[in-house]
Amino acid sequence: MHTVNIHEAKTNLSRLIEQAVQGEPFIIAKAGKPLVKVSRLDAPDTTRMKRLGFMAGQIAIPDDFDRMGSEEIEQLFGGEA
């Protein structure tokens, strides 16, 4: 891993970032003292993430789903509001 000073990093930022993306991280230093390490992010591919409807056709919800267990609930809580 190579070290560059701040001025060099400013001057060659696009090239340095491209190298980091290709798997070559680098360190930015000030007065010879390392400050930060720059490396690529391994972020998840958001184009493949699908949440809503991911089980479509695999689950059946009964028509009376919102009324299921209502008799038991009424018995437990006295049936009075």
GIGI-V240276 format. One record per helix or strand of 3 or more residues. SS is the DSSP state (hx for helix, st for strand). FROM is the first residue (numbers start at 0). LEN is the number of residues. If there is no record, write none. Layout:
# GIGI-V240276
<<SS	FROM	LEN> <SS	FROM	LEN>>
This chain:
# GIGI-V240276
<<st	1	4> <hx	5	6> <hx	12	9> <st	25	5> <st	32	6> <hx	64	3> <hx	69	8>>
